[in-house]
Amino acid sequence: MEFNFSQILSTSMVLFAIIDILGAIPIVIELRKKAGHIQSEKATLVATVLMIIFLFAGETLLKVIGLDVASFAIAGSMVIFFIAMEMVLGLTIFKEGDAPETVSIVPLAFPLIAGAGTMTTLLSLKTEYATQNIVVGILINMMFVYFVLKNTERLERLFGKSGLNVLRKAFGIILLAIAIKLFRNNTGL
């Protein structure tokens, strides 16, 4: 088992862009207002466990339902593409329901942090990178997610509304490029 800094950096950046915790700060603040409190530790731990389990068992689950990783990666590239379009163009394609009382788990840990886009991205990354490097990328991102969840109000004041908008659009463009790369690599184009 050999760790590769380049792969760790790549997977960390891809996951950082797809999780988009900075872009989710306004949503997290809204959830905190509705619920009164968010358990940052619990949300981070649940999202981490979900992502690692899916990284290791996702491929087996796909085989059970008759899908291959390349097909899932192509579908994932399309999901990533639409998430990126939301970020860049300010559209709302994916709708979120009302926040229940257990906001730390649903919708924060799942599907906001470890949602369909993240799960799809993990399997897509697995087609190109070593699993141990992806796990390190997950852990790096989850430390950052925890920091952001603990400091959402401070970060909102620091970046301001327009600063968060700029970050969201920049990561949206990165995600567009990632989506196109995943599509090309798994279709042979």
N, C-alpha and C positions, 0 to 999 in steps of 0.2 A: 504494500500500500504506500504509494508515493504521492506526496502533496505537491501540487504545481501552483506556484504563486500566480502565474498568468491566468490559469483556469479559475482559481479562487477569486481573483479580481473581476474577471468577466462574469462569472455567475453572480457575484455580489452586486455588480452594477445592473445586471439584467433584473435580478430580484428586487433591487432597490427601486428600479423604474416601474416594475409591474405592481409591487405592493403599494407604491406611491403614498407612503404614510404622510409625507409633507403635504401633498395635495388633499389628503383626507383630514387634515387638521380642522377645517370648518365642520366637517361631519362629526368628528370626535367631540368638538366643542358643543355641537347641538345635542349629541347623545348625552353628554355630561349634564347639560341643562335639563333634559327630560328626565334622566334617572337620578340626578343629584350627585352621583359618584360613579366613577369607573374604576374597577379593580385592574390596574395596569399589569400587575404581576400575573394574575389569573388569565387575562386576555393574551398576554405574550406567551405564557406557558402552553395554553391550549392551541394557539396558532402554530407554535413551534412543533408540538407533538403531531398535529394534523399534517403538517407539511412533511415531516420526516417519515411518518407512516405511509403517506401517499407516495413519497419518493421510492420507498422500498416495496410497497405492495401494489402500487398503482398499475404497474405493467401486468401483474398477475390478474388483477381485477379486470383489466381490459381483455386479457385472453379468455377469461370466463365468459365475457359477453361477446366474444368473437371479433375483437378489434386488434390491430397491430399498432405499435408505437408510432410508426411513420404517419398513419392515418390520423391518430390522435394529435400528433405534432402539427399536421396540416390544419386540422380543426382548431388547435390551439393558436396557430399563427393567425387565423381569422379572428378569433376572440381577442387576441392581443391587438390586432389591427383596429378593431372597433373601439377597444378601450383607449387606444392611442388617439383615434379620431375624436373621441369624447374630450380627451385632454387638450388637444390642439385647437379644436373648433368650438369648444364650450358646449357641445351637444349633450343631451341625456338620452342615451340609448338603453342602458340597463337601469331598471327602476328598483328602488329599495322600498321595502315595506315600512310600516310604523315600528318604532323601537319598543320592544317589550321591556319588562322590568329587569331582565337579566342581560342588559346590554353588553356586559363585559365578555360574554360568550357569543351570543347572537344579538345583533349583527356585527359586533366589533371583531372578535377573533375569527368568526366564520359568518358571513362571507367577505367582510371588508378587508381583513388582512390575508387570511388563507382562503380565498375564494376560488372560483372556477378559473380565472385568469392565472392565478398563482399556481394552482395544481397543474394546469395545462402546461405552463411554463416549465415546471419541474420535470415533467416527463419529456418535454422537448429538449431541455438542457441535458437530460440523461442520454440522449442520442449523440451528443457531441462532447460531453465532459465526463471525467471520472466521478463516481458517486461520492467519494470522500471529499472531493473539492466542492461539490454542490452542498454537502452537509455543512462544511465550514462557511460557505456563502450564506446558507440559511441562518446559521448561528450569528454571524456578523450582522446580518439584517435584523434579526430579532433583538439584538442588543440595542440597535439604533431605534427600532420600533418602541421598545420599552422606554428609552430615553425620551422619545417624542411624546408618548402617552403620559409620562410623568410631567412633562413640561409644555403641554399644548398651549396654555394661556400665555406663557412667556414667549413662546415661538411666534404666536399670532401677533403679539405686540412688536416683536423684533422684525419680522419680515413685512408685516402689514399686508393688507389685502392684495395690493398690486404685486408685491414681492412673491407671495404664494402663487399668484396667477402666472408670473413669469417662470417660476420653477416647474409648475404643472405643465406648461406648454413646452418647455425645453425637454422634460422627460417624455412628453408625448411624442416628440420628433424622434427621440432615441428609440422609443418603443416601435414606432412605424418602421424604422430601419431593421430592428430585431425581427419584427413580424415578417418582413419581406425576406430576410436571410433564412429564417426557419422554413418558410414556404419553399424557397428555392432549393435548400439543402434536402428537403424531404420529398420533393417532386422530381428532382433530377434536372430541373431547368437551369 
